[in-house]
Amino acid sequence: MKQIVIYKSSTGFTKQYAEWIASELGCKAVDIKAATNLNMADCDCVIYGGWIMGNTIVGLDKIKKANPKKLVVYAVGSSPDGEEVRKAIKTQNHLEQTPFYYMEGGFHFEKLNFFIRLMLKQMKKSVAKKENKTEQDLYMEKVLGTTFDNSDIKYIAPLVQYVKGVSA
Protein backbone atom coordinates (compact mmCIF):
# COMPACT_ATOMS: atom_id res chain seq x y z
CA MET A 1 0.00 0.00 0.00
CA LYS A 2 1.46 3.34 -1.04
CA GLN A 3 1.02 6.03 1.59
CA ILE A 4 2.03 9.65 1.91
CA VAL A 5 1.80 12.18 4.73
CA ILE A 6 0.96 15.70 3.57
CA TYR A 7 0.96 18.54 6.06
CA LYS A 8 0.48 22.28 6.48
CA SER A 9 2.47 23.70 9.37
CA SER A 10 2.79 27.25 10.62
CA THR A 11 5.13 27.01 13.59
CA GLY A 12 6.47 23.45 13.31
CA PHE A 13 4.21 21.26 15.44
CA THR A 14 2.24 19.77 12.52
CA LYS A 15 5.46 19.18 10.58
CA GLN A 16 6.97 17.36 13.56
CA TYR A 17 3.94 15.06 13.77
CA ALA A 18 4.09 14.46 9.99
CA GLU A 19 7.73 13.42 10.26
CA TRP A 20 7.01 11.10 13.20
CA ILE A 21 4.07 9.49 11.37
CA ALA A 22 5.99 9.10 8.10
CA SER A 23 8.91 7.52 9.95
CA GLU A 24 6.63 4.99 11.65
CA LEU A 25 4.85 4.14 8.38
CA GLY A 26 7.98 4.13 6.22
CA CYS A 27 6.72 6.76 3.81
CA LYS A 28 7.39 10.39 2.89
CA ALA A 29 6.19 13.54 4.67
CA VAL A 30 5.57 16.37 2.20
CA ASP A 31 4.62 20.00 2.81
CA ILE A 32 1.33 20.85 1.10
CA LYS A 33 3.13 23.43 -1.06
CA ALA A 34 5.26 20.67 -2.59
CA ALA A 35 2.30 18.28 -2.80
CA THR A 36 0.62 20.25 -5.58
CA ASN A 37 2.78 18.38 -8.11
CA LEU A 38 1.90 14.96 -6.66
CA ASN A 39 -0.68 12.70 -8.22
CA MET A 40 -2.65 11.60 -5.17
CA ALA A 41 -4.40 8.97 -7.29
CA ASP A 42 -1.10 7.06 -7.17
CA CYS A 43 -1.44 6.79 -3.38
CA ASP A 44 -3.65 4.23 -1.68
CA CYS A 45 -3.79 6.35 1.47
CA VAL A 46 -3.21 10.07 2.00
CA ILE A 47 -2.66 11.15 5.59
CA TYR A 48 -3.23 14.87 5.93
CA GLY A 49 -2.28 17.00 8.92
CA GLY A 50 -3.09 20.64 9.43
CA TRP A 51 -3.15 23.13 12.26
CA ILE A 52 -6.36 24.44 13.76
CA MET A 53 -7.72 27.97 13.40
CA GLY A 54 -11.23 28.44 14.78
CA ASN A 55 -11.84 24.66 14.59
CA THR A 56 -10.96 24.70 10.88
CA ILE A 57 -8.14 22.42 9.73
CA VAL A 58 -6.00 24.70 7.59
CA GLY A 59 -5.39 23.31 4.09
CA LEU A 60 -7.81 20.40 4.34
CA ASP A 61 -10.06 21.81 1.61
CA LYS A 62 -7.23 21.49 -0.97
CA ILE A 63 -6.67 17.84 -0.09
CA LYS A 64 -10.38 17.04 -0.23
CA LYS A 65 -10.57 18.57 -3.73
CA ALA A 66 -7.87 16.14 -4.88
CA ASN A 67 -10.26 13.32 -3.88
CA PRO A 68 -7.73 10.76 -2.60
CA LYS A 69 -8.70 7.06 -2.57
CA LYS A 70 -8.40 6.88 1.23
CA LEU A 71 -8.02 9.95 3.44
CA VAL A 72 -6.94 9.96 7.08
CA VAL A 73 -6.82 13.34 8.82
CA TYR A 74 -5.05 14.62 11.89
CA ALA A 75 -5.25 18.09 13.34
CA VAL A 76 -2.80 19.79 15.66
CA GLY A 77 -4.06 22.34 18.13
CA SER A 78 -3.10 24.03 21.34
CA SER A 79 -6.13 22.85 23.31
CA PRO A 80 -5.91 19.75 25.48
CA ASP A 81 -7.46 16.71 23.81
CA GLY A 82 -11.03 15.89 24.69
CA GLU A 83 -14.25 14.60 23.20
CA GLU A 84 -15.70 18.11 22.94
CA VAL A 85 -12.63 19.41 21.08
CA ARG A 86 -12.59 16.46 18.63
CA LYS A 87 -16.33 16.65 17.98
CA ALA A 88 -16.21 20.40 17.22
CA ILE A 89 -13.33 19.95 14.77
CA LYS A 90 -14.92 16.95 13.03
CA THR A 91 -18.21 18.83 12.64
CA GLN A 92 -16.62 22.06 11.40
CA ASN A 93 -14.58 20.16 8.79
CA HIS A 94 -17.27 17.65 7.73
CA LEU A 95 -15.22 14.62 8.79
CA GLU A 96 -18.05 12.41 10.01
CA GLN A 97 -17.02 9.56 7.65
CA THR A 98 -13.26 10.22 7.70
CA PRO A 99 -10.80 8.72 10.19
CA PHE A 100 -9.74 11.70 12.32
CA TYR A 101 -7.13 12.17 15.04
CA TYR A 102 -6.37 15.15 17.26
CA MET A 103 -2.85 15.83 18.51
CA GLU A 104 -1.83 18.41 21.05
CA GLY A 105 0.74 20.89 19.86
CA GLY A 106 1.40 24.27 21.33
CA PHE A 107 2.33 27.79 20.40
CA HIS A 108 5.54 29.30 19.17
CA PHE A 109 4.02 32.74 19.61
CA GLU A 110 7.09 34.49 18.27
CA LYS A 111 6.88 32.51 14.97
CA LEU A 112 3.29 33.56 14.23
CA ASN A 113 2.72 36.36 11.78
CA PHE A 114 1.64 39.79 13.00
CA PHE A 115 -2.02 39.34 12.05
CA ILE A 116 -2.39 36.05 13.94
CA ARG A 117 -0.54 37.38 17.01
CA LEU A 118 -2.85 40.40 17.05
CA MET A 119 -5.93 38.20 16.66
CA LEU A 120 -4.82 35.92 19.51
CA LYS A 121 -4.22 38.90 21.80
CA GLN A 122 -7.74 40.14 21.02
CA MET A 123 -9.16 36.69 21.73
CA LYS A 124 -7.35 36.61 25.07
CA LYS A 125 -8.83 40.01 26.03
CA SER A 126 -12.28 38.85 24.97
CA VAL A 127 -12.04 35.63 26.99
CA ALA A 128 -10.73 37.54 30.02
CA LYS A 129 -13.90 39.68 30.02
CA LYS A 130 -16.28 36.71 30.02
CA GLU A 131 -18.22 36.17 33.20
CA ASN A 132 -19.15 32.48 33.26
CA LYS A 133 -15.96 30.95 31.86
CA THR A 134 -15.84 27.35 30.74
CA GLU A 135 -12.82 25.14 31.33
CA GLN A 136 -11.78 25.85 27.73
CA ASP A 137 -12.10 29.62 28.32
CA LEU A 138 -9.87 29.42 31.40
CA TYR A 139 -7.29 27.42 29.45
CA MET A 140 -7.33 29.88 26.55
CA GLU A 141 -7.00 32.84 28.89
CA LYS A 142 -3.93 31.22 30.43
CA VAL A 143 -2.07 30.17 27.24
CA LEU A 144 -2.97 32.61 24.47
CA GLY A 145 -0.03 34.87 23.75
CA THR A 146 2.50 32.50 25.31
CA THR A 147 4.96 29.95 23.97
CA PHE A 148 4.57 26.34 25.04
CA ASP A 149 4.97 22.82 23.65
CA ASN A 150 2.65 19.92 24.52
CA SER A 151 3.55 17.81 21.49
CA ASP A 152 4.41 14.19 22.14
CA ILE A 153 5.12 11.26 19.82
CA LYS A 154 2.65 9.15 21.83
CA TYR A 155 -0.25 10.98 20.13
CA ILE A 156 0.53 9.38 16.76
CA ALA A 157 0.01 5.80 18.00
CA PRO A 158 -3.75 5.48 17.27
CA LEU A 159 -3.37 6.95 13.76
CA VAL A 160 -0.38 4.73 12.92
CA GLN A 161 -2.18 1.66 14.27
CA TYR A 162 -5.25 2.47 12.16
CA VAL A 163 -3.25 3.00 8.93
CA LYS A 164 -1.23 -0.17 9.48
CA GLY A 165 -4.47 -2.09 10.07
CA VAL A 166 -6.02 -0.75 6.85
CA SER A 167 -2.93 -1.69 4.85
CA ALA A 168 -2.66 -5.20 6.30
N, CA, C and O of each residue as an XYZ file, in Angstrom:
672
protein
N       0.854     -1.181      0.000
C       0.000      0.000      0.000
C       0.894      1.236      0.000
O       1.759      1.388      0.862
N       0.680      2.101     -0.958
C       1.461      3.336     -1.039
C       0.774      4.430     -0.222
O      -0.398      4.746     -0.425
N       1.540      4.991      0.705
C       1.018      6.032      1.593
C       1.884      7.273      1.488
O       3.054      7.212      1.109
N       1.280      8.393      1.833
C       2.027      9.647      1.912
C       1.412     10.496      3.018
O       0.200     10.477      3.229
N       2.255     11.232      3.713
C       1.797     12.175      4.732
C       2.003     13.569      4.149
O       3.120     13.952      3.800
N       0.911     14.319      4.050
C       0.963     15.699      3.575
C       0.563     16.579      4.750
O      -0.352     16.246      5.502
N       1.247     17.695      4.901
C       0.965     18.545      6.063
C       1.043     20.022      5.699
O       1.660     20.416      4.709
N       0.397     20.816      6.535
C       0.484     22.283      6.484
C       0.829     22.714      7.900
O       0.055     22.500      8.832
N       1.993     23.319      8.049
C       2.471     23.702      9.369
C       2.814     25.182      9.382
O       3.363     25.714      8.418
N       2.485     25.831     10.475
C       2.786     27.252     10.616
C       4.000     27.469     11.513
O       4.889     28.254     11.184
N       4.034     26.777     12.640
C       5.126     27.006     13.588
C       5.930     25.740     13.893
O       6.806     25.760     14.757
N       5.638     24.639     13.190
C       6.468     23.448     13.312
C       5.855     22.241     13.986
O       6.369     21.135     13.819
N       4.792     22.397     14.731
C       4.211     21.262     15.436
C       3.615     20.234     14.475
O       3.834     19.034     14.644
N       2.869     20.686     13.476
C       2.238     19.774     12.524
C       3.305     19.074     11.682
O       3.167     17.893     11.364
N       4.351     19.786     11.325
C       5.457     19.184     10.576
C       6.124     18.096     11.407
O       6.436     17.026     10.886
N       6.344     18.357     12.687
C       6.967     17.359     13.560
C       6.132     16.084     13.605
O       6.669     14.981     13.503
N       4.811     16.239     13.758
C       3.943     15.059     13.766
C       3.993     14.336     12.429
O       4.015     13.105     12.400
N       4.012     15.075     11.316
C       4.088     14.460      9.987
C       5.358     13.619      9.866
O       5.320     12.500      9.353
N       6.461     14.149     10.332
C       7.727     13.419     10.256
C       7.705     12.167     11.129
O       8.203     11.117     10.721
N       7.132     12.272     12.323
C       7.013     11.099     13.196
C       6.139     10.022     12.542
O       6.497      8.845     12.534
N       4.995     10.434     11.998
C       4.065      9.493     11.368
C       4.724      8.835     10.156
O       4.670      7.614     10.007
N       5.337      9.629      9.300
C       5.991      9.098      8.104
C       7.098      8.111      8.480
O       7.252      7.078      7.830
N       7.847      8.417      9.498
C       8.911      7.525      9.951
C       8.337      6.181     10.398
O       8.867      5.127     10.047
N       7.266      6.222     11.162
C       6.628      4.991     11.646
C       6.024      4.163     10.510
O       6.030      2.934     10.565
N       5.505      4.834      9.491
C       4.851      4.138      8.380
C       5.803      3.825      7.228
O       5.439      3.097      6.305
N       7.017      4.368      7.275
C       7.980      4.125      6.219
C       7.611      4.799      4.904
O       7.787      4.229      3.826
N       7.095      6.021      5.010
C       6.717      6.763      3.805
C       7.253      8.186      3.898
O       7.965      8.526      4.843
N       6.912      9.011      2.923
C       7.385     10.395      2.894
C       6.418     11.330      3.606
O       5.213     11.083      3.659
N       6.971     12.407      4.151
C       6.191     13.536      4.666
C       6.480     14.712      3.739
O       7.638     15.065      3.518
N       5.422     15.315      3.197
C       5.574     16.372      2.202
C       4.742     17.584      2.608
O       3.567     17.451      2.951
N       5.350     18.758      2.568
C       4.616     20.001      2.805
C       3.576     20.174      1.710
O       3.827     19.834      0.554
N       2.423     20.693      2.063
C       1.327     20.849      1.101
C       1.743     21.678     -0.120
O       1.233     21.462     -1.220
N       2.662     22.620      0.071
C       3.130     23.432     -1.061
C       3.825     22.569     -2.110
O       3.685     22.813     -3.308
N       4.567     21.567     -1.666
C       5.265     20.666     -2.586
C       4.338     19.570     -3.108
O       4.636     18.931     -4.118
N       3.227     19.355     -2.428
C       2.304     18.278     -2.802
C       1.458     18.624     -4.015
O       0.797     17.745     -4.567
N       1.458     19.865     -4.441
C       0.620     20.254     -5.583
C       1.048     19.531     -6.852
O       0.236     19.364     -7.762
N       2.300     19.099     -6.936
C       2.778     18.375     -8.108
C       2.590     16.865     -7.993
O       2.896     16.132     -8.934
N       2.094     16.394     -6.857
C       1.896     14.961     -6.658
C       0.576     14.510     -7.260
O      -0.408     15.249     -7.259
N       0.570     13.307     -7.764
C      -0.677     12.705     -8.222
C      -1.187     11.827     -7.081
O      -0.707     10.709     -6.893
N      -2.149     12.327     -6.328
C      -2.648     11.599     -5.167
C      -3.370     10.320     -5.564
O      -3.564      9.440     -4.726
N      -3.766     10.201     -6.812
C      -4.404      8.971     -7.292
C      -3.426      7.801     -7.255
O      -3.840      6.642     -7.224
N      -2.118      8.108     -7.257
C      -1.103      7.057     -7.172
C      -0.969      6.513     -5.753
O      -0.338      5.477     -5.547
N      -1.546      7.190     -4.787
C      -1.444      6.786     -3.380
C      -2.709      6.056     -2.950
O      -3.825      6.470     -3.267
N      -2.513      4.967     -2.225
C      -3.654      4.233     -1.683
C      -4.222      4.943     -0.457
O      -5.414      4.839     -0.165
N      -3.362      5.664      0.255
C      -3.789      6.354      1.474
C      -3.030      7.672      1.618
O      -1.799      7.700      1.618
N      -3.784      8.752      1.740
C      -3.209     10.067      2.005
C      -3.533     10.421      3.449
O      -4.694     10.433      3.855
N      -2.495     10.708      4.210
C      -2.661     11.150      5.594
C      -2.393     12.644      5.570
O      -1.298     13.081      5.217
N      -3.397     13.424      5.946
C      -3.234     14.871      5.928
C      -3.267     15.425      7.345
O      -4.119     15.055      8.153
N      -2.324     16.319      7.632
C      -2.277     16.996      8.916
C      -2.232     18.494      8.727
O      -1.459     19.010      7.920
N      -3.067     19.186      9.476
C      -3.085     20.641      9.434
C      -3.289     21.208     10.826
O      -3.742     20.514     11.736
N      -2.954     22.458     10.975
C      -3.146     23.125     12.262
C      -4.562     23.695     12.322
O      -5.234     23.847     11.302
N      -4.987     23.999     13.516
C      -6.363     24.440     13.764
C      -6.424     25.953     13.907
O      -5.613     26.565     14.602
N      -7.411     26.543     13.228
C      -7.724     27.967     13.400
C      -9.245     28.060     13.447
O      -9.918     27.874     12.434
N      -9.776     28.347     14.624
C     -11.228     28.437     14.778
C     -11.920     27.134     14.442
O     -12.974     27.145     13.806
N     -11.357     26.019     14.852
C     -11.842     24.660     14.592
C     -11.730     24.234     13.131
O     -12.165     23.137     12.781
N     -11.163     25.067     12.281
C     -10.955     24.702     10.880
C      -9.545     24.142     10.714
O      -8.578     24.722     11.208
N      -9.435     23.018     10.020
C      -8.135     22.420      9.731
C      -7.587     23.108      8.485
O      -8.096     22.913      7.381
N      -6.564     23.897      8.671
C      -6.000     24.704      7.591
C      -5.446     23.794      6.489
O      -4.654     22.890      6.755
N      -5.875     24.047      5.253
C      -5.390     23.313      4.088
C      -6.179     22.079      3.722
O      -5.982     21.521      2.642
N      -7.067     21.639      4.593
C      -7.810     20.402      4.337
C      -8.664     20.497      3.070
O      -8.813     19.509      2.352
N      -9.211     21.649      2.797
C     -10.059     21.812      1.608
C      -9.314     21.455      0.327
O      -9.902     20.858     -0.575
N      -8.033     21.807      0.226
C      -7.234     21.487     -0.965
C      -7.072     19.979     -1.123
O      -7.146     19.458     -2.235
N      -6.857     19.297     -0.042
C      -6.666     17.841     -0.087
C      -7.983     17.158     -0.467
O      -7.996     16.221     -1.265
N      -9.073     17.626      0.103
C     -10.379     17.038     -0.231
C     -10.692     17.192     -1.712
O     -11.262     16.287     -2.323
N     -10.322     18.335     -2.297
C     -10.566     18.567     -3.730
C      -9.807     17.583     -4.601
O     -10.247     17.261     -5.704
N      -8.667     17.101     -4.115
C      -7.868     16.136     -4.876
C      -8.507     14.742     -4.854
O      -8.116     13.860     -5.619
N      -9.488     14.554     -3.974
C     -10.261     13.320     -3.882
C      -9.391     12.057     -3.794
O      -9.458     11.192     -4.667
N      -8.573     11.957     -2.733
C      -7.727     10.765     -2.596
C      -8.564      9.501     -2.368
O      -9.690      9.574     -1.875
N      -8.001      8.343     -2.731
C      -8.705      7.061     -2.570
C      -9.121      6.850     -1.113
O     -10.274      6.532     -0.822
N      -8.161      7.031     -0.206
C      -8.401      6.876      1.228
C      -7.753      8.069      1.911
O      -6.573      8.349      1.695
N      -8.518      8.769      2.728
C      -8.018      9.946      3.439
C      -8.106      9.715      4.943
O      -9.146      9.313      5.465
N      -7.010      9.973      5.621
C      -6.940      9.957      7.079
C      -6.465     11.351      7.471
O      -5.517     11.872      6.883
N      -7.118     11.957      8.460
C      -6.823     13.337      8.825
C      -6.399     13.437     10.284
O      -6.976     12.798     11.163
N      -5.377     14.253     10.519
C      -5.047     14.622     11.890
C      -4.954     16.141     11.961
O      -4.580     16.810     10.998
N      -5.301     16.653     13.116
C      -5.252     18.094     13.344
C      -4.410     18.349     14.582
O      -4.454     17.593     15.552
N      -3.646     19.424     14.529
C      -2.796     19.789     15.659
C      -3.275     21.127     16.199
O      -3.366     22.117     15.472
N      -3.577     21.131     17.490
C      -4.064     22.343     18.128
C      -3.423     22.549     19.481
O      -2.709     21.687     19.991
N      -3.690     23.698     20.045
C      -3.096     24.034     21.340
C      -3.976     23.610     22.513
O      -3.521     23.600     23.657
N      -5.224     23.261     22.238
C      -6.131     22.846     23.310
C      -5.826     21.424     23.755
O      -5.399     20.596     22.950
N      -6.045     21.138     25.032
C      -5.909     19.752     25.484
C      -6.937     18.874     24.763
O      -8.040     19.327     24.458
N      -6.572     17.630     24.496
C      -7.456     16.705     23.807
C      -8.682     16.431     24.674
O      -8.611     16.405     25.902
N      -9.787     16.231     24.004
C     -11.026     15.887     24.692
C     -12.126     15.643     23.674
O     -12.042     16.097     22.533
N     -13.134     14.939     24.086
C     -14.250     14.597     23.197
C     -14.894     15.844     22.595
O     -15.219     15.871     21.408
N     -15.075     16.868     23.414
C     -15.705     18.110     22.938
C     -14.857     18.782     21.847
O     -15.391     19.266     20.849
N     -13.550     18.806     22.045
C     -12.631     19.407     21.075
C     -12.692     18.636     19.760
O     -12.847     19.230     18.693
N     -12.569     17.290     19.842
C     -12.589     16.459     18.635
C     -13.919     16.569     17.887
O     -13.936     16.656     16.659
N     -15.009     16.566     18.610
C     -16.331     16.650     17.980
C     -16.502     17.974     17.233
O     -17.007     17.995     16.111
N     -16.084     19.072     17.852
C     -16.213     20.396     17.220
C     -15.392     20.471     15.933
O     -15.851     21.022     14.933
N     -14.192     19.924     15.960
C     -13.330     19.948     14.773
C     -13.909     19.063     13.676
O     -13.959     19.465     12.514
N     -14.345     17.864     14.038
C     -14.922     16.954     13.035
C     -16.147     17.589     12.378
O     -16.306     17.510     11.160
N     -17.005     18.210     13.169
C     -18.215     18.835     12.642
C     -17.869     20.003     11.727
O     -18.395     20.100     10.618
N     -17.003     20.877     12.176
C     -16.618     22.063     11.402
C     -16.028     21.695     10.045
O     -16.219     22.413      9.063
N     -15.300     20.555      9.993
C     -14.584     20.157      8.786
C     -15.267     19.031      8.008
O     -14.702     18.491      7.057
N     -16.476     18.686      8.417
C     -17.274     17.648      7.733
C     -16.498     16.337      7.612
O     -16.333     15.792      6.520
N     -16.029     15.847      8.756
C     -15.222     14.625      8.793
C     -15.955     13.450      9.435
O     -15.322     12.555      9.996
N     -17.265     13.450      9.357
C     -18.052     12.411     10.007
C     -17.678     11.011      9.518
O     -17.703     10.062     10.303
N     -17.334     10.865      8.241
C     -17.021      9.559      7.653
C     -15.517      9.360      7.421
O     -15.111      8.389      6.783
N     -14.706     10.265      7.931
C     -13.258     10.219      7.696
C     -12.532      9.911      9.001
O     -12.818     10.529     10.026
N     -11.593      8.958      8.975
C     -10.800      8.716     10.187
C     -10.074     10.008     10.583
O      -9.377     10.616      9.771
N     -10.253     10.413     11.847
C      -9.739     11.695     12.322
C      -9.050     11.525     13.667
O      -9.516     10.789     14.537
N      -7.916     12.231     13.815
C      -7.125     12.175     15.040
C      -6.702     13.584     15.430
O      -6.318     14.396     14.589
N      -6.783     13.850     16.727
C      -6.372     15.153     17.257
C      -5.075     14.965     18.022
O      -4.923     14.005     18.777
N      -4.141     15.886     17.825
C      -2.855     15.826     18.511
C      -2.536     17.183     19.117
O      -2.617     18.218     18.454
N      -2.177     17.152     20.374
C      -1.830     18.408     21.046
C      -0.512     18.946     20.521
O       0.447     18.199     20.325
N      -0.479     20.231     20.298
C       0.745     20.893     19.862
C       1.124     21.947     20.871
O       1.467     21.642     22.013
N       1.059     23.171     20.445
C       1.401     24.270     21.331
C       1.425     25.557     20.549
O       0.781     25.683     19.507
N       2.158     26.494     21.052
C       2.331     27.786     20.402
C       3.806     28.144     20.401
O       4.492     28.017     21.416
N       4.278     28.585     19.265
C       5.545     29.299     19.167
C       5.090     30.709     18.815
O       5.138     31.121     17.656
N       4.651     31.433     19.824
C       4.021     32.735     19.614
C       4.879     33.652     18.755
O       4.371     34.380     17.902
N       6.184     33.607     18.989
C       7.093     34.488     18.268
C       7.196     34.136     16.776
O       7.624     34.975     15.984
N       6.815     32.921     16.377
C       6.876     32.513     14.970
C       5.607     32.861     14.197
O       5.591     32.793     12.968
N       4.547     33.231     14.909
C       3.292     33.558     14.235
C       3.394     34.913     13.552
O       4.116     35.798     14.012
N       2.670     35.069     12.459
C       2.721     36.365     11.777
C       1.970     37.422     12.592
O       1.213     37.098     13.507
N       2.190     38.659     12.248
C       1.639     39.789     12.996
C       0.123     39.700     13.139
O      -0.414     39.902     14.228
N      -0.564     39.400     12.044
C      -2.023     39.343     12.052
C      -2.535     38.294     13.044
O      -3.459     38.565     13.812
N      -1.945     37.114     13.029
C      -2.395     36.046     13.937
C      -2.072     36.389     15.380
O      -2.886     36.142     16.270
N      -0.883     36.962     15.630
C      -0.540     37.380     17.009
C      -1.541     38.407     17.516
O      -1.992     38.328     18.659
N      -1.888     39.369     16.669
C      -2.852     40.395     17.047
C      -4.223     39.776     17.336
O      -4.876     40.125     18.319
N      -4.644     38.868     16.482
C      -5.932     38.203     16.659
C      -5.960     37.408     17.970
O      -6.958     37.436     18.690
N      -4.873     36.704     18.276
C      -4.816     35.925     19.510
C      -4.853     36.817     20.750
O      -5.480     36.474     21.752
N      -4.181     37.954     20.675
C      -4.216     38.897     21.799
C      -5.641     39.414     22.018
O      -6.085     39.568     23.156
N      -6.348     39.680     20.922
C      -7.743     40.140     21.021
C      -8.627     39.042     21.612
O      -9.502     39.311     22.435
N      -8.389     37.810     21.183
C      -9.157     36.689     21.732
C      -8.933     36.559     23.230
O      -9.872     36.316     23.987
N      -7.684     36.723     23.655
C      -7.352     36.608     25.071
C      -8.084     37.683     25.878
O      -8.616     37.403     26.952
N      -8.108     38.921     25.353
C      -8.833     40.008     26.028
C     -10.322     39.696     26.109
O     -10.958     39.923     27.139
N     -10.862     39.183     25.032
C     -12.285     38.854     24.974
C     -12.642     37.765     25.989
O     -13.648     37.862     26.692
N     -11.805     36.732     26.051
C     -12.043     35.634     26.992
C     -11.907     36.134     28.423
O     -12.668     35.720     29.297
N     -10.955     37.012     28.669
C     -10.729     37.539     30.018
C     -11.949     38.302     30.536
O     -12.190     38.347     31.743
N     -12.715     38.902     29.626
C     -13.896     39.682     30.015
C     -15.129     38.831     30.270
O     -16.095     39.313     30.862
N     -15.117     37.581     29.838
C     -16.282     36.711     30.018
C     -16.576     36.496     31.496
O     -15.670     36.441     32.327
N     -17.847     36.377     31.797
C     -18.219     36.175     33.202
C     -18.246     34.704     33.597
O     -17.549     34.310     34.532
N     -19.020     33.898     32.921
C     -19.150     32.476     33.257
C     -18.235     31.659     32.342
O     -18.677     31.110     31.333
N     -16.963     31.589     32.711
C     -15.963     30.952     31.865
C     -16.034     29.428     31.968
O     -16.179     28.855     33.048
N     -15.925     28.801     30.795
C     -15.837     27.354     30.738
C     -14.395     26.942     31.027
O     -13.509     27.788     31.146
N     -14.174     25.640     31.137
C     -12.820     25.137     31.326
C     -11.939     25.549     30.147
O     -10.782     25.931     30.323
N     -12.505     25.465     28.944
C     -11.785     25.850     27.733
C     -11.433     27.338     27.762
O     -10.328     27.722     27.377
N     -12.364     28.174     28.216
C     -12.099     29.618     28.323
C     -10.935     29.890     29.278
O     -10.055     30.695     28.974
N     -10.933     29.227     30.414
C      -9.866     29.419     31.399
C      -8.516     28.998     30.824
O      -7.501     29.658     31.047
N      -8.520     27.890     30.080
C      -7.292     27.417     29.454
C      -6.797     28.432     28.423
O      -5.613     28.770     28.400
N      -7.699     28.915     27.576
C      -7.331     29.881     26.545
C      -6.797     31.172     27.163
O      -5.818     31.742     26.681
N      -7.442     31.622     28.222
C      -6.997     32.844     28.887
C      -5.563     32.684     29.411
O      -4.775     33.630     29.398
N      -5.250     31.496     29.861
C      -3.929     31.224     30.425
C      -2.843     31.134     29.343
O      -1.743     31.649     29.540
N      -3.135     30.483     28.197
C      -2.071     30.168     27.239
C      -1.968     31.086     26.022
O      -0.899     31.187     25.419
N      -3.050     31.751     25.656
C      -2.972     32.608     24.466
C      -1.924     33.694     24.665
O      -1.888     34.359     25.700
N      -1.081     33.861     23.671
C      -0.031     34.872     23.754
C       1.239     34.383     24.424
O       2.143     35.169     24.703
N       1.307     33.074     24.685
C       2.499     32.503     25.309
C       3.127     31.483     24.360
O       2.542     31.133     23.336
N       4.301     31.020     24.704
C       4.965     29.954     23.966
C       4.999     28.722     24.855
O       5.429     28.787     26.006
N       4.541     27.595     24.310
C       4.571     26.336     25.043
C       4.532     25.180     24.054
O       4.165     25.362     22.894
N       4.907     24.003     24.509
C       4.974     22.820     23.650
C       4.422     21.610     24.390
O       5.034     21.123     25.340
N       3.251     21.122     23.946
C       2.648     19.923     24.520
C       2.704     18.754     23.545
O       2.049     17.734     23.762
N       3.485     18.894     22.468
C       3.545     17.812     21.486
C       4.251     16.603     22.087
O       5.134     16.733     22.934
N       3.837     15.420     21.627
C       4.410     14.186     22.144
C       4.184     13.094     21.101
O       3.083     12.958     20.567
N       5.211     12.329     20.818
C       5.116     11.261     19.817
C       4.025     10.244     20.165
O       3.511      9.568     19.274
N       3.672     10.129     21.426
C       2.648      9.146     21.830
C       1.304      9.404     21.140
O       0.516      8.475     20.966
N       1.035     10.653     20.746
C      -0.253     10.984     20.135
C      -0.425     10.376     18.740
O      -1.548     10.296     18.241
N       0.666      9.948     18.108
C       0.535      9.379     16.760
C       0.113      7.910     16.785
O      -0.324      7.380     15.763
N       0.236      7.251     17.924
C       0.010      5.799     18.002
C      -1.342      5.350     17.440
O      -1.360      4.423     16.631
N      -2.474      5.950     17.821
C      -3.752      5.475     17.271
C      -3.844      5.629     15.749
O      -4.365      4.744     15.071
N      -3.343      6.739     15.210
C      -3.372      6.951     13.764
C      -2.498      5.907     13.064
O      -2.939      5.292     12.093
N      -1.291      5.701     13.533
C      -0.383      4.731     12.922
C      -0.983      3.329     12.986
O      -0.923      2.581     12.011
N      -1.553      2.977     14.117
C      -2.178      1.659     14.274
C      -3.326      1.492     13.277
O      -3.465      0.433     12.663
N      -4.146      2.527     13.114
C      -5.252      2.474     12.157
C      -4.728      2.274     10.736
O      -5.200      1.384     10.028
N      -3.773      3.075     10.313
C      -3.251      2.998      8.934
C      -2.597      1.641      8.685
O      -2.780      1.054      7.619
N      -1.843      1.144      9.648
C      -1.230     -0.173      9.484
C      -2.289     -1.272      9.387
O      -2.119     -2.243      8.649
N      -3.372     -1.114     10.129
C      -4.473     -2.089     10.073
C      -5.189     -2.068      8.738
O      -5.589     -3.118      8.234
N      -5.354     -0.900      8.161
C      -6.017     -0.746      6.855
C      -5.153     -1.359      5.760
O      -5.668     -1.949      4.810
N      -3.835     -1.217      5.899
C      -2.929     -1.688      4.849
C      -2.593     -3.177      4.977
O      -1.976     -3.758      4.084
N      -2.999     -3.783      6.079
C      -2.664     -5.200      6.304
C      -3.478     -6.118      5.415
O      -3.320     -7.338      5.478
